Each structure stands twice: as C-alpha cells, then as structure tokens.
Amino acid sequence: MAAVAGLSFFGLLPFAGMIMAAVADWIDIRHALLCSSCCYAVIGIIVLWWAGDAAGEEVLPTQA
C-alpha cells in the first residue's frame, strides 16, 4: 500500500509543479495558491461526502 501511495505521489508531483508554475506565471502566485487550496477543499469535501455515502453513513443528519 505504501508503494502505491509513494508512486502516485512522486508520479504526480512533477506534473503538478509544472502546472502550478504555469498558472503562477499566468496569474499571480497568491491567486494561484488560493485557487488551488479552494479546489483542494472542494474536492476533499466531495470525496468525504462520497465515502460517507459508500459506508452507509448519513453525512448531514436530518431532524425528525
């Protein structure tokens, strides 16, 4: 499992660095980091919501 995580991390890291450098040249580095952190948060929320649905847990409990 650690080998798969390591390969996926080190396999994506150079491409992410090149993309981030291009975006930072296009817009300012502050805006690029802000956009990437917002995207990371949104994707994280979606993944956690999906994982809760897959586990059969209710993400936002409703009041009855």
PyMOL commands that set and color helices and strands:
alter all, ss='L'
color gray80, all
select helices_A, chain A and resi 2-26+29-55
alter helices_A, ss='H'
color red, helices_A
deselect
rebuild
show_as cartoon
